[in-house]
């Protein structure tokens, strides 16, 4: 499973943990989080602004690399 980080405040949505206080139980995939969902900590960013993080399960780094 993958985690996604808010670039504004570093809140992390981890698919394995979900966000129960936001109504997303553990195991809720990112694709099932509504596109207009905002960060619960800073309320500024939309889902599209979140950045994928390294997968803990596989150790693969899913972040984009810029030259």
DAURWO-V64390 format. One record per helix or strand. SS is the DSSP state (alpha for helix, beta for strand). FROM is the first residue (numbers start at 0). TO is the last residue. If there is no record, write none. Layout:
# DAURWO-V64390
ss=SS from=FROM to=TO
ss=SS from=FROM to=TO
This chain:
# DAURWO-V64390
ss=beta from=2 to=4
ss=beta from=11 to=13
ss=beta from=17 to=18
ss=alpha from=19 to=21
ss=beta from=23 to=23
ss=alpha from=29 to=31
ss=beta from=37 to=37
ss=beta from=45 to=45
ss=alpha from=46 to=48
ss=beta from=50 to=51
